[in-house]
């Protein structure tokens, strides 16, 4: 039957035709050329970048694995971002203060490092033998750092991450204090990622889900006053500045003086907690309202 053969030839000609169009089409950084159904070339944001690690800090104070990831993010968010300096960003400047936060890129980088380390451990003959006795490598490590309650809290999870610092290469900055703080913050972000019952502890199933290579972590956003903000975005709350990090607002803790706006005093811990809670409560209300509107506007079809 010549029809299938003819169909394949037409597809091949179409692809060649599309590629020829893209050869003469220039797309900016972070974009790629694809053809429409009519065979016309169009530029779109890159779907994927290579996994090479040449970290850079963007002008939006976000760390990117390489230049490609920076331009891809700028394309997807429709913002202008340039390379501020080589290496990771450390802290988020807000006036005279530096907000140290764990961004989504930091959280995902740490998770990828742990997964790579676990996979390399599984390739070791000695550990494969041990793994066969304790079901698998993850269960072996879970039992090693579990204090007996069948859960890993943030302290135990951090000990697990510090098990082999040389293999993990968990270095965010040259400052030891900042490095330890970021590691702790990103450990909490990983716990929150797979903590299904929100008790800030990981059961073995939650621990396994967190480190499953095929699982793709969600890119959470922050909400404020019916607006949605991307990771790394800033928001002003009176005299305080807040940064969106892993779906949560992280804010400075200053007492705002209406008479002397330039004067900045430290807030009490209770006042600071209340302000951050108000921001995150507004975020929850925003998503609840959006979900309600979506359900009310949906059309349901009943089939007898």
Secondary structure, DSSP 4 states (H G I P E B T S, - for coil): -HHHHHHHHHHHHHHHHHHHHHHT----TTEEEEE-TTS-EEEEE-S--------EEETTS-EESSHHHHHHHHHHHT----EEEES---SEEETTEEE----HHHHHHHHHHHHHHHHHHHTSHHHHHHHHHSSSHHHHHHHHH--SSS-B-HHHHHHHHTTTHHHHT----S-HHHHHHHHHHHHHHHHHHH-TT-SS-B-HHHHHHHT-TT-------EEETTEEE-TT-EEEETTEEEEEETTEEEE--EEE-SS-TT-EEEPPHHHHHHHHHHHHHHHHHHHHHHHHHHHHH-------
